[in-house]
Amino acid sequence: MTIKLIVGLGNPGAEYEATRHNAGFWLVDQLARDGKIMLRYDSKFHGLIGRVNLAGHDVWLLQPQTFMNRSGLAVVALAQFYKILPDEILVVHDELDIAPGLAKLKQGGGHGGHNGLRDIQAHLGTPNFWRLRLGVGHPGNKAEVANFVLKPPRKEEQALIDDALIKSLNVLPKLLAGQSGAAMSLLHTDESKKREHKPAPKAAE
């Protein structure tokens, strides 16, 4: 298995650029900068696309411009055209259930209520694609979620998310080389360390 397509999820337009829901766009923007390319709009693929060489691997980059809940339209158009299989796709997205500063890598699973993932899963007909989940935290109240993801992170949260983006970029070469276990292990180490250093709960008296 090797990743041939990296999809960053977000909403198009300047008003959404800095919002939590656009964390996937932020990572793909950085990959384009690192690869010294400009993403260009292609109506055939309903999104901004580009091709970069990452750690010796040619990879397509895609930012759907359909708005989040129709992301699958762009993903399936590009994947079918270039004959890219679901397990060769990495979708980068914001994750409410992970704290800012952490990122997790996994293949398959549910959509967790994320409209972008839900639509991609529906269009591909399988959940078997890879996900890079960038923690943005949770507002604590389900009713606040829609409002929360469409607002920019607080300054201290943004700094943590930026750290997680850097860590994620550093493990991508391993994933692209087919070393998914090593990539996950490296990315998830920070979280397990934090868990180890939590004080033990006091015994009931």
KENU-251049 format. One record per residue (C-alpha): x, y, z; residue number from 0. Coordinates in pm, 1 decimal. Layout:
# KENU-251049
<atom><X>X</X><Y>Y</Y><Z>Z</Z><nr>NUM</nr></atom>
...
***
This chain:
# KENU-251049
<atom><X>0.0</X><Y>0.0</Y><Z>0.0</Z><nr>0</nr></atom>
<atom><X>118.9</X><Y>348.1</Y><Z>-78.9</Z><nr>1</nr></atom>
<atom><X>-68.1</X><Y>676.4</Y><Z>-54.3</Z><nr>2</nr></atom>
<atom><X>-132.7</X><Y>832.0</Y><Z>-396.9</Z><nr>3</nr></atom>
<atom><X>-383.2</X><Y>1102.1</Y><Z>-299.7</Z><nr>4</nr></atom>
<atom><X>-386.8</X><Y>1335.3</Y><Z>3.2</Z><nr>5</nr></atom>
<atom><X>-717.9</X><Y>1515.9</Y><Z>51.0</Z><nr>6</nr></atom>
<atom><X>-742.0</X><Y>1812.7</Y><Z>286.6</Z><nr>7</nr></atom>
<atom><X>-1095.6</X><Y>1888.5</Y><Z>405.0</Z><nr>8</nr></atom>
<atom><X>-1233.1</X><Y>2236.9</Y><Z>457.7</Z><nr>9</nr></atom>
<atom><X>-1472.1</X><Y>2497.5</Y><Z>325.4</Z><nr>10</nr></atom>
<atom><X>-1377.6</X><Y>2732.9</Y><Z>39.4</Z><nr>11</nr></atom>
<atom><X>-1375.9</X><Y>3109.7</Y><Z>84.1</Z><nr>12</nr></atom>
<atom><X>-1183.3</X><Y>3365.3</Y><Z>288.4</Z><nr>13</nr></atom>
<atom><X>-1442.3</X><Y>3368.3</Y><Z>568.3</Z><nr>14</nr></atom>
<atom><X>-1367.9</X><Y>3001.6</Y><Z>648.4</Z><nr>15</nr></atom>
<atom><X>-991.4</X><Y>3006.9</Y><Z>593.5</Z><nr>16</nr></atom>
<atom><X>-888.4</X><Y>3034.7</Y><Z>960.8</Z><nr>17</nr></atom>
<atom><X>-1166.9</X><Y>2818.5</Y><Z>1109.6</Z><nr>18</nr></atom>
<atom><X>-1115.8</X><Y>2486.5</Y><Z>1289.0</Z><nr>19</nr></atom>
<atom><X>-1308.1</X><Y>2297.2</Y><Z>1017.2</Z><nr>20</nr></atom>
<atom><X>-1032.9</X><Y>2393.1</Y><Z>769.9</Z><nr>21</nr></atom>
<atom><X>-748.5</X><Y>2215.1</Y><Z>949.1</Z><nr>22</nr></atom>
<atom><X>-724.1</X><Y>1967.4</Y><Z>659.3</Z><nr>23</nr></atom>
<atom><X>-673.0</X><Y>2253.9</Y><Z>413.8</Z><nr>24</nr></atom>
<atom><X>-391.0</X><Y>2389.8</Y><Z>633.3</Z><nr>25</nr></atom>
<atom><X>-188.6</X><Y>2068.7</Y><Z>605.4</Z><nr>26</nr></atom>
<atom><X>-233.4</X><Y>2041.1</Y><Z>227.2</Z><nr>27</nr></atom>
<atom><X>-140.0</X><Y>2410.1</Y><Z>190.7</Z><nr>28</nr></atom>
<atom><X>185.2</X><Y>2334.6</Y><Z>373.5</Z><nr>29</nr></atom>
<atom><X>256.1</X><Y>2030.8</Y><Z>153.7</Z><nr>30</nr></atom>
<atom><X>207.0</X><Y>2250.3</Y><Z>-154.4</Z><nr>31</nr></atom>
<atom><X>442.7</X><Y>2514.5</Y><Z>-11.9</Z><nr>32</nr></atom>
<atom><X>704.2</X><Y>2250.9</Y><Z>74.6</Z><nr>33</nr></atom>
<atom><X>671.7</X><Y>2106.8</Y><Z>-276.2</Z><nr>34</nr></atom>
<atom><X>694.4</X><Y>2458.7</Y><Z>-426.9</Z><nr>35</nr></atom>
<atom><X>372.2</X><Y>2418.8</Y><Z>-623.6</Z><nr>36</nr></atom>
<atom><X>52.2</X><Y>2619.9</Y><Z>-657.5</Z><nr>37</nr></atom>
<atom><X>-275.2</X><Y>2432.8</Y><Z>-623.8</Z><nr>38</nr></atom>
<atom><X>-498.8</X><Y>2511.8</Y><Z>-921.1</Z><nr>39</nr></atom>
<atom><X>-872.7</X><Y>2478.4</Y><Z>-964.9</Z><nr>40</nr></atom>
<atom><X>-991.7</X><Y>2197.1</Y><Z>-1191.7</Z><nr>41</nr></atom>
<atom><X>-1367.7</X><Y>2188.2</Y><Z>-1251.7</Z><nr>42</nr></atom>
<atom><X>-1346.8</X><Y>1820.8</Y><Z>-1354.0</Z><nr>43</nr></atom>
<atom><X>-1238.3</X><Y>1736.8</Y><Z>-998.1</Z><nr>44</nr></atom>
<atom><X>-1447.7</X><Y>2002.8</Y><Z>-819.0</Z><nr>45</nr></atom>
<atom><X>-1141.5</X><Y>2126.1</Y><Z>-633.3</Z><nr>46</nr></atom>
<atom><X>-792.0</X><Y>2269.1</Y><Z>-611.2</Z><nr>47</nr></atom>
<atom><X>-536.7</X><Y>2010.5</Y><Z>-715.9</Z><nr>48</nr></atom>
<atom><X>-161.9</X><Y>1971.5</Y><Z>-750.3</Z><nr>49</nr></atom>
<atom><X>102.9</X><Y>1701.3</Y><Z>-780.6</Z><nr>50</nr></atom>
<atom><X>404.6</X><Y>1691.9</Y><Z>-553.4</Z><nr>51</nr></atom>
<atom><X>696.1</X><Y>1465.1</Y><Z>-489.9</Z><nr>52</nr></atom>
<atom><X>707.0</X><Y>1373.9</Y><Z>-121.6</Z><nr>53</nr></atom>
<atom><X>999.4</X><Y>1167.3</Y><Z>0.4</Z><nr>54</nr></atom>
<atom><X>1044.8</X><Y>1023.8</Y><Z>-348.0</Z><nr>55</nr></atom>
<atom><X>674.4</X><Y>950.6</Y><Z>-406.4</Z><nr>56</nr></atom>
<atom><X>451.5</X><Y>1135.3</Y><Z>-653.8</Z><nr>57</nr></atom>
<atom><X>130.1</X><Y>1225.5</Y><Z>-476.6</Z><nr>58</nr></atom>
<atom><X>-183.3</X><Y>1414.0</Y><Z>-577.5</Z><nr>59</nr></atom>
<atom><X>-305.2</X><Y>1689.3</Y><Z>-343.2</Z><nr>60</nr></atom>
<atom><X>-671.8</X><Y>1783.3</Y><Z>-338.4</Z><nr>61</nr></atom>
<atom><X>-878.6</X><Y>2048.2</Y><Z>-160.4</Z><nr>62</nr></atom>
<atom><X>-1246.5</X><Y>1997.6</Y><Z>-250.7</Z><nr>63</nr></atom>
<atom><X>-1419.1</X><Y>2329.1</Y><Z>-326.4</Z><nr>64</nr></atom>
<atom><X>-1770.0</X><Y>2186.4</Y><Z>-289.4</Z><nr>65</nr></atom>
<atom><X>-1818.2</X><Y>2278.2</Y><Z>78.2</Z><nr>66</nr></atom>
<atom><X>-1761.1</X><Y>2016.0</Y><Z>344.7</Z><nr>67</nr></atom>
<atom><X>-2078.8</X><Y>1808.5</Y><Z>315.4</Z><nr>68</nr></atom>
<atom><X>-2016.5</X><Y>1737.7</Y><Z>-55.6</Z><nr>69</nr></atom>
<atom><X>-1643.8</X><Y>1655.2</Y><Z>-31.7</Z><nr>70</nr></atom>
<atom><X>-1696.1</X><Y>1305.0</Y><Z>-169.4</Z><nr>71</nr></atom>
<atom><X>-1784.5</X><Y>1442.8</Y><Z>-512.1</Z><nr>72</nr></atom>
<atom><X>-1430.1</X><Y>1577.4</Y><Z>-557.9</Z><nr>73</nr></atom>
<atom><X>-1255.9</X><Y>1276.3</Y><Z>-403.0</Z><nr>74</nr></atom>
<atom><X>-1434.8</X><Y>1014.4</Y><Z>-613.3</Z><nr>75</nr></atom>
<atom><X>-1389.2</X><Y>1217.9</Y><Z>-936.2</Z><nr>76</nr></atom>
<atom><X>-1010.0</X><Y>1234.9</Y><Z>-897.1</Z><nr>77</nr></atom>
<atom><X>-974.7</X><Y>880.7</Y><Z>-758.6</Z><nr>78</nr></atom>
<atom><X>-1170.6</X><Y>726.2</Y><Z>-1047.4</Z><nr>79</nr></atom>
<atom><X>-990.7</X><Y>930.7</Y><Z>-1313.9</Z><nr>80</nr></atom>
<atom><X>-643.7</X><Y>831.8</Y><Z>-1189.4</Z><nr>81</nr></atom>
<atom><X>-747.3</X><Y>479.8</Y><Z>-1078.6</Z><nr>82</nr></atom>
<atom><X>-660.7</X><Y>542.2</Y><Z>-713.9</Z><nr>83</nr></atom>
<atom><X>-801.2</X><Y>285.6</Y><Z>-470.1</Z><nr>84</nr></atom>
<atom><X>-964.7</X><Y>382.7</Y><Z>-137.6</Z><nr>85</nr></atom>
<atom><X>-672.7</X><Y>243.5</Y><Z>65.8</Z><nr>86</nr></atom>
<atom><X>-436.6</X><Y>469.9</Y><Z>-135.5</Z><nr>87</nr></atom>
<atom><X>-622.1</X><Y>782.5</Y><Z>-16.8</Z><nr>88</nr></atom>
<atom><X>-535.9</X><Y>985.1</Y><Z>294.4</Z><nr>89</nr></atom>
<atom><X>-805.1</X><Y>1228.2</Y><Z>412.1</Z><nr>90</nr></atom>
<atom><X>-684.4</X><Y>1500.9</Y><Z>649.9</Z><nr>91</nr></atom>
<atom><X>-955.1</X><Y>1651.3</Y><Z>870.9</Z><nr>92</nr></atom>
<atom><X>-1035.7</X><Y>1828.8</Y><Z>1196.5</Z><nr>93</nr></atom>
<atom><X>-1126.4</X><Y>1597.5</Y><Z>1485.7</Z><nr>94</nr></atom>
<atom><X>-1345.9</X><Y>1708.4</Y><Z>1777.5</Z><nr>95</nr></atom>
<atom><X>-1266.5</X><Y>1405.2</Y><Z>1992.5</Z><nr>96</nr></atom>
<atom><X>-892.8</X><Y>1480.2</Y><Z>2003.2</Z><nr>97</nr></atom>
<atom><X>-736.7</X><Y>1768.1</Y><Z>2197.4</Z><nr>98</nr></atom>
<atom><X>-548.4</X><Y>2045.0</Y><Z>2013.7</Z><nr>99</nr></atom>
<atom><X>-180.7</X><Y>1950.2</Y><Z>1982.6</Z><nr>100</nr></atom>
<atom><X>-252.4</X><Y>1584.1</Y><Z>1907.3</Z><nr>101</nr></atom>
<atom><X>-303.3</X><Y>1403.5</Y><Z>1578.2</Z><nr>102</nr></atom>
<atom><X>-395.3</X><Y>1043.1</Y><Z>1501.5</Z><nr>103</nr></atom>
<atom><X>-360.2</X><Y>825.7</Y><Z>1196.6</Z><nr>104</nr></atom>
<atom><X>-591.1</X><Y>536.2</Y><Z>1117.3</Z><nr>105</nr></atom>
<atom><X>-743.8</X><Y>339.3</Y><Z>832.9</Z><nr>106</nr></atom>
<atom><X>-1117.5</X><Y>286.1</Y><Z>810.7</Z><nr>107</nr></atom>
<atom><X>-1370.5</X><Y>338.2</Y><Z>1087.5</Z><nr>108</nr></atom>
<atom><X>-1687.6</X><Y>544.3</Y><Z>1114.1</Z><nr>109</nr></atom>
<atom><X>-1737.5</X><Y>909.4</Y><Z>1022.2</Z><nr>110</nr></atom>
<atom><X>-1803.1</X><Y>1022.5</Y><Z>1382.3</Z><nr>111</nr></atom>
<atom><X>-2060.5</X><Y>1273.7</Y><Z>1262.3</Z><nr>112</nr></atom>
<atom><X>-1804.3</X><Y>1451.8</Y><Z>1041.4</Z><nr>113</nr></atom>
<atom><X>-1995.5</X><Y>1560.6</Y><Z>729.3</Z><nr>114</nr></atom>
<atom><X>-1689.0</X><Y>1551.2</Y><Z>505.2</Z><nr>115</nr></atom>
<atom><X>-1600.5</X><Y>1194.6</Y><Z>602.8</Z><nr>116</nr></atom>
<atom><X>-1964.2</X><Y>1087.1</Y><Z>578.3</Z><nr>117</nr></atom>
<atom><X>-1988.1</X><Y>1210.0</Y><Z>217.9</Z><nr>118</nr></atom>
<atom><X>-1652.7</X><Y>1061.1</Y><Z>112.4</Z><nr>119</nr></atom>
<atom><X>-1753.3</X><Y>725.8</Y><Z>259.8</Z><nr>120</nr></atom>
<atom><X>-2086.2</X><Y>739.9</Y><Z>73.4</Z><nr>121</nr></atom>
<atom><X>-1921.8</X><Y>827.2</Y><Z>-260.2</Z><nr>122</nr></atom>
<atom><X>-1640.3</X><Y>571.5</Y><Z>-233.0</Z><nr>123</nr></atom>
<atom><X>-1879.8</X><Y>303.6</Y><Z>-105.7</Z><nr>124</nr></atom>
<atom><X>-1629.9</X><Y>203.9</Y><Z>164.0</Z><nr>125</nr></atom>
<atom><X>-1478.2</X><Y>347.2</Y><Z>484.2</Z><nr>126</nr></atom>
<atom><X>-1144.6</X><Y>184.2</Y><Z>400.1</Z><nr>127</nr></atom>
<atom><X>-950.7</X><Y>505.4</Y><Z>324.4</Z><nr>128</nr></atom>
<atom><X>-682.8</X><Y>647.1</Y><Z>556.9</Z><nr>129</nr></atom>
<atom><X>-755.8</X><Y>938.7</Y><Z>790.5</Z><nr>130</nr></atom>
<atom><X>-519.6</X><Y>1186.6</Y><Z>953.1</Z><nr>131</nr></atom>
<atom><X>-723.5</X><Y>1331.6</Y><Z>1239.4</Z><nr>132</nr></atom>
<atom><X>-606.8</X><Y>1673.3</Y><Z>1360.1</Z><nr>133</nr></atom>
<atom><X>-734.2</X><Y>1747.7</Y><Z>1709.1</Z><nr>134</nr></atom>
<atom><X>-927.2</X><Y>2072.4</Y><Z>1750.8</Z><nr>135</nr></atom>
<atom><X>-1097.6</X><Y>1988.7</Y><Z>2081.5</Z><nr>136</nr></atom>
<atom><X>-1467.7</X><Y>1983.8</Y><Z>2167.9</Z><nr>137</nr></atom>
<atom><X>-1686.9</X><Y>2271.4</Y><Z>2290.7</Z><nr>138</nr></atom>
<atom><X>-1830.7</X><Y>2041.0</Y><Z>2558.0</Z><nr>139</nr></atom>
<atom><X>-2185.7</X><Y>2072.5</Y><Z>2430.6</Z><nr>140</nr></atom>
<atom><X>-2310.2</X><Y>1886.3</Y><Z>2122.7</Z><nr>141</nr></atom>
<atom><X>-2543.6</X><Y>2174.3</Y><Z>2033.8</Z><nr>142</nr></atom>
<atom><X>-2238.7</X><Y>2405.1</Y><Z>2004.1</Z><nr>143</nr></atom>
<atom><X>-2039.6</X><Y>2187.4</Y><Z>1762.1</Z><nr>144</nr></atom>
<atom><X>-2149.6</X><Y>2349.4</Y><Z>1432.2</Z><nr>145</nr></atom>
<atom><X>-2072.6</X><Y>2696.1</Y><Z>1566.3</Z><nr>146</nr></atom>
<atom><X>-1743.6</X><Y>2579.4</Y><Z>1722.8</Z><nr>147</nr></atom>
<atom><X>-1588.9</X><Y>2428.9</Y><Z>1407.2</Z><nr>148</nr></atom>
<atom><X>-1675.7</X><Y>2738.6</Y><Z>1202.4</Z><nr>149</nr></atom>
<atom><X>-1478.6</X><Y>2966.5</Y><Z>1433.6</Z><nr>150</nr></atom>
<atom><X>-1100.3</X><Y>3016.6</Y><Z>1449.4</Z><nr>151</nr></atom>
<atom><X>-913.0</X><Y>2841.0</Y><Z>1731.5</Z><nr>152</nr></atom>
<atom><X>-801.0</X><Y>3051.4</Y><Z>2027.3</Z><nr>153</nr></atom>
<atom><X>-440.2</X><Y>3170.4</Y><Z>2002.2</Z><nr>154</nr></atom>
<atom><X>-305.1</X><Y>2901.9</Y><Z>2239.0</Z><nr>155</nr></atom>
<atom><X>-506.8</X><Y>2632.1</Y><Z>2057.8</Z><nr>156</nr></atom>
<atom><X>-373.5</X><Y>2746.3</Y><Z>1720.1</Z><nr>157</nr></atom>
<atom><X>-14.9</X><Y>2711.3</Y><Z>1845.4</Z><nr>158</nr></atom>
<atom><X>-90.0</X><Y>2352.7</Y><Z>1956.2</Z><nr>159</nr></atom>
<atom><X>-262.8</X><Y>2266.3</Y><Z>1626.9</Z><nr>160</nr></atom>
<atom><X>36.3</X><Y>2407.2</Y><Z>1436.6</Z><nr>161</nr></atom>
<atom><X>263.2</X><Y>2175.1</Y><Z>1640.7</Z><nr>162</nr></atom>
<atom><X>43.3</X><Y>1878.1</Y><Z>1548.0</Z><nr>163</nr></atom>
<atom><X>61.6</X><Y>1977.7</Y><Z>1180.5</Z><nr>164</nr></atom>
<atom><X>442.2</X><Y>1975.6</Y><Z>1196.5</Z><nr>165</nr></atom>
<atom><X>443.5</X><Y>1633.0</Y><Z>1367.9</Z><nr>166</nr></atom>
<atom><X>203.5</X><Y>1500.9</Y><Z>1104.8</Z><nr>167</nr></atom>
<atom><X>418.2</X><Y>1629.7</Y><Z>817.5</Z><nr>168</nr></atom>
<atom><X>720.7</X><Y>1460.9</Y><Z>974.8</Z><nr>169</nr></atom>
<atom><X>557.8</X><Y>1115.2</Y><Z>975.8</Z><nr>170</nr></atom>
<atom><X>411.4</X><Y>1133.5</Y><Z>624.8</Z><nr>171</nr></atom>
<atom><X>729.1</X><Y>999.4</Y><Z>455.8</Z><nr>172</nr></atom>
<atom><X>692.8</X><Y>676.3</Y><Z>657.7</Z><nr>173</nr></atom>
<atom><X>327.6</X><Y>638.8</Y><Z>558.1</Z><nr>174</nr></atom>
<atom><X>414.6</X><Y>703.2</Y><Z>193.9</Z><nr>175</nr></atom>
<atom><X>686.3</X><Y>438.1</Y><Z>214.7</Z><nr>176</nr></atom>
<atom><X>423.5</X><Y>186.3</Y><Z>327.3</Z><nr>177</nr></atom>
<atom><X>544.0</X><Y>191.0</Y><Z>689.0</Z><nr>178</nr></atom>
<atom><X>201.5</X><Y>268.8</Y><Z>835.8</Z><nr>179</nr></atom>
<atom><X>276.1</X><Y>102.9</Y><Z>1170.1</Z><nr>180</nr></atom>
<atom><X>591.6</X><Y>309.0</Y><Z>1218.9</Z><nr>181</nr></atom>
<atom><X>409.4</X><Y>628.8</Y><Z>1114.0</Z><nr>182</nr></atom>
<atom><X>128.5</X><Y>566.0</Y><Z>1364.3</Z><nr>183</nr></atom>
<atom><X>369.9</X><Y>473.0</Y><Z>1640.4</Z><nr>184</nr></atom>
<atom><X>572.4</X><Y>790.5</Y><Z>1590.8</Z><nr>185</nr></atom>
<atom><X>267.3</X><Y>1017.1</Y><Z>1571.0</Z><nr>186</nr></atom>
<atom><X>88.9</X><Y>863.6</Y><Z>1869.6</Z><nr>187</nr></atom>
<atom><X>391.8</X><Y>855.3</Y><Z>2102.4</Z><nr>188</nr></atom>
<atom><X>327.5</X><Y>1203.8</Y><Z>2240.5</Z><nr>189</nr></atom>
<atom><X>-23.7</X><Y>1116.3</Y><Z>2345.2</Z><nr>190</nr></atom>
<atom><X>76.6</X><Y>796.9</Y><Z>2526.6</Z><nr>191</nr></atom>
<atom><X>349.3</X><Y>989.7</Y><Z>2711.2</Z><nr>192</nr></atom>
<atom><X>94.9</X><Y>1246.9</Y><Z>2824.1</Z><nr>193</nr></atom>
<atom><X>-131.2</X><Y>967.4</Y><Z>2945.3</Z><nr>194</nr></atom>
<atom><X>152.9</X><Y>807.1</Y><Z>3140.8</Z><nr>195</nr></atom>
<atom><X>226.1</X><Y>1131.6</Y><Z>3323.1</Z><nr>196</nr></atom>
<atom><X>-130.1</X><Y>1187.7</Y><Z>3441.6</Z><nr>197</nr></atom>
<atom><X>-150.6</X><Y>1152.9</Y><Z>3822.8</Z><nr>198</nr></atom>
<atom><X>-303.3</X><Y>826.6</Y><Z>3935.7</Z><nr>199</nr></atom>
<atom><X>-659.0</X><Y>856.8</Y><Z>4070.4</Z><nr>200</nr></atom>
<atom><X>-683.3</X><Y>856.5</Y><Z>4449.2</Z><nr>201</nr></atom>
<atom><X>-819.9</X><Y>545.1</Y><Z>4610.6</Z><nr>202</nr></atom>
<atom><X>-1160.0</X><Y>583.8</Y><Z>4774.5</Z><nr>203</nr></atom>
<atom><X>-1126.9</X><Y>632.8</Y><Z>5146.5</Z><nr>204</nr></atom>
***
